[in-house]
Amino acid sequence: MPEMIVTGKKPKEIVREKGLLRISDEQVLKPIILKVFSEHKRAVHDALKDEKAINYLIGQVMKRTRGRADPVVTKNIIVQLLERIRKGENII
């Protein structure tokens, strides 16, 4: 709010300039998630057995994106990738 008053810029413009936009593009999130999978293989193994462990992986993606990753999209991608692993695909 103060920046809007000082600069006269619109909220969308300020958010975009400061890099505060949510990342919901699967093409952007998927490589980040795959990197998290490769660095946290134990957590991936745990998530294959217990859905609650998915939250740890989501947290790691949020950490890498400084909280900008859309958590719903992130979870959907993680679930899809875990399903591919269950089917025997080597995605990492």
Steps between C-alpha positions, in 0.01 A plus 500: 500500500769754590683426176183565302468839664866593456545371145146530365532151355215251483506196734545253211800695376665504844436128553647415158809720553572351841459142378210427730278329244378145562662236286223281364649406164563125494786548254677715758415291805571152363880544466512645852303204633722252317806667656338469845427132426862436405631674814249341740470140383417374848204741518381379159522142625303599811238683291446187293393323820334781695316788336579726796865500395399693188478808721876486557560501125259790455689686773829448320351638178364799693844554650666496155244744358502720808133425563386592151406151374127443486456222760200341327675478163818383672316221683327390179832473316660312789209253513522445123875441517465262793241303303743473210767371740251243636448380142874442469603808302842642575436874517790611716 
